[in-house]
Amino acid sequence: MPDLDHLHFYKKESVFLGILAGIFLISYFFVFRASDQALLKKEDRLKEMRTELGELLRQKRVEEKLIQFGNLLEEEGRYTQVINIPGELAKKYHLNVPSVTYQKEALEGNFLRVSSTFSVTGSYEAIRRFIADLESSRSLYIIEDMSLGKSSKEGSLLELQIKVSTLLKTKI
């Protein structure tokens, strides 16, 4: 007959191992799973912070570009010189400028937008050179609208209707 006392000893060990396994599983689900959840939350927050950092870096680059752009603009104190440049260029190429209308508009960010609308009459070559010099001028001019056609007064000459704008920096 087998020794039953010996089996009784193994029965106690298996119950003990079962209790240890239960404690381990409970510990894992309550302690380790909780730390896994905390780790996942930290990873999510880290992703959010990376996104925010990327946005801040893009914003910083935009601000730097705006500063560079602002450095290209003339100061408001040079208003008279800036608005006279198109007229001076027209005279340089012997273009007739009957009249000019100006419009000023204050813009956000301490800028002043100055628009000039006028017509010039002359040869095609003179008008082409005028436009090229205007676009390559030290002052930043934007051609907003232009229309070229035959002059109603002069048979072989052309008339250019043009609207140009420039931005000036205003004092803060």
C-alpha positions in Angstrom: 0.0 0.0 0.0 1.4 3.4 -0.9 2.5 5.9 1.7 -0.4 8.4 1.9 1.4 10.7 4.3 3.9 11.4 1.6 1.1 12.5 -0.8 -0.4 14.7 1.9 2.9 16.7 2.0 2.7 17.3 -1.8 -0.9 18.4 -1.4 0.2 21.1 1.1 2.9 22.2 -1.3 0.5 22.4 -4.3 -1.9 24.5 -2.2 0.9 26.7 -1.2 2.1 27.1 -4.8 -1.5 27.8 -5.9 -1.8 30.6 -3.3 1.5 32.0 -4.4 0.4 31.9 -8.1 -2.9 33.6 -7.1 -0.9 36.3 -5.2 1.3 36.8 -8.2 -1.6 37.1 -10.6 -3.4 39.5 -8.4 -0.2 41.6 -8.0 0.3 41.6 -11.7 -3.2 42.8 -12.5 -3.3 45.4 -9.8 0.2 46.6 -9.5 1.9 45.9 -12.8 -1.2 46.6 -14.9 -1.6 49.9 -13.1 2.0 50.8 -13.9 1.4 49.8 -17.5 -1.6 52.2 -17.6 0.5 54.9 -16.1 3.3 54.3 -18.7 0.7 54.5 -21.5 -0.6 57.8 -20.1 3.0 59.1 -20.0 3.6 58.0 -23.6 0.4 59.8 -24.7 1.4 62.9 -22.9 4.9 62.7 -24.5 3.3 62.5 -28.0 1.2 65.6 -27.1 4.3 67.4 -26.0 6.1 66.5 -29.2 3.2 67.8 -31.2 3.2 71.1 -29.2 7.0 71.4 -29.6 6.6 70.9 -33.4 4.0 73.6 -33.5 6.1 76.0 -31.4 9.1 75.4 -33.7 7.0 76.1 -36.8 5.7 79.3 -35.1 9.2 80.4 -34.3 10.3 79.9 -37.9 7.3 81.9 -39.1 8.2 84.7 -36.7 11.8 84.7 -37.9 10.6 84.9 -41.5 8.3 87.8 -40.6 11.2 89.6 -39.0 13.3 89.0 -42.2 10.3 90.3 -44.3 9.9 93.3 -42.0 13.6 94.1 -42.5 13.1 94.3 -46.2 10.4 97.0 -45.8 10.9 100.7 -45.7 10.1 102.8 -42.7 6.9 104.9 -42.7 9.1 108.0 -42.5 10.2 107.2 -46.1 6.6 107.4 -47.3 7.2 110.3 -49.7 10.3 108.7 -51.3 8.6 105.3 -51.7 5.5 106.7 -53.4 7.6 108.8 -55.8 9.6 105.9 -57.1 7.1 104.7 -59.7 6.8 108.2 -61.1 10.5 108.6 -61.2 10.8 105.3 -63.1 8.2 106.4 -65.5 10.1 109.7 -66.2 13.3 107.6 -66.7 11.6 105.8 -69.6 9.9 108.9 -71.0 6.4 107.6 -70.1 3.6 110.0 -69.7 1.8 109.8 -66.3 -1.3 112.0 -66.3 -2.4 111.5 -62.7 -1.9 109.2 -59.7 -4.3 108.3 -56.9 -3.0 107.0 -53.6 -4.7 105.0 -50.9 -3.3 104.2 -47.4 -4.5 101.4 -45.2 -3.2 100.5 -41.7 -2.7 96.8 -41.3 -2.3 94.5 -38.4 1.3 94.0 -37.2 2.4 97.6 -37.5 2.3 97.8 -41.3 0.9 100.5 -43.6 -0.2 99.4 -47.1 0.1 102.2 -49.7 -1.6 101.6 -53.1 -1.0 103.7 -56.2 -3.3 103.6 -59.2 -2.2 105.4 -62.4 -1.7 105.0 -66.1 1.4 105.4 -68.2 1.6 105.9 -71.9 4.6 105.0 -74.1 6.3 102.4 -76.2 6.0 98.7 -75.5 9.8 98.6 -74.7 9.6 101.5 -72.3 6.6 100.1 -70.5 8.4 96.7 -70.2 11.5 98.3 -68.8 9.4 100.3 -66.4 7.7 97.2 -65.0 11.0 95.3 -64.7 12.6 98.2 -62.8 9.5 98.5 -60.6 9.6 94.8 -59.7 13.4 94.9 -59.0 13.3 98.1 -57.0 14.8 98.2 -53.5 11.3 99.0 -52.1 9.0 96.1 -52.3 6.2 96.8 -54.8 3.4 94.4 -55.6 1.6 94.7 -58.9 -2.0 94.1 -58.0 -3.7 94.8 -61.3 -2.6 95.9 -64.7 -4.1 96.2 -68.2 -2.2 97.0 -71.4 -3.9 98.4 -74.5 -3.5 100.8 -77.3 -3.5 104.5 -76.3 -6.7 106.2 -77.4 -4.8 109.5 -77.9 -1.5 108.3 -79.4 -1.8 105.9 -82.4 1.4 103.8 -82.0 1.8 104.1 -78.2 0.4 101.8 -75.6 -1.4 102.7 -72.4 -0.8 100.7 -69.2 -3.3 100.9 -66.4 -1.6 99.7 -63.2 -2.2 99.4 -59.5 0.8 98.8 -57.3 1.1 98.5 -53.6 3.8 98.5 -51.1 4.1 97.9 -47.3 5.8 100.2 -44.9 6.7 99.6 -41.3 5.0 101.8 -38.8 6.3 102.7 -35.4 5.2 100.4 -32.6 
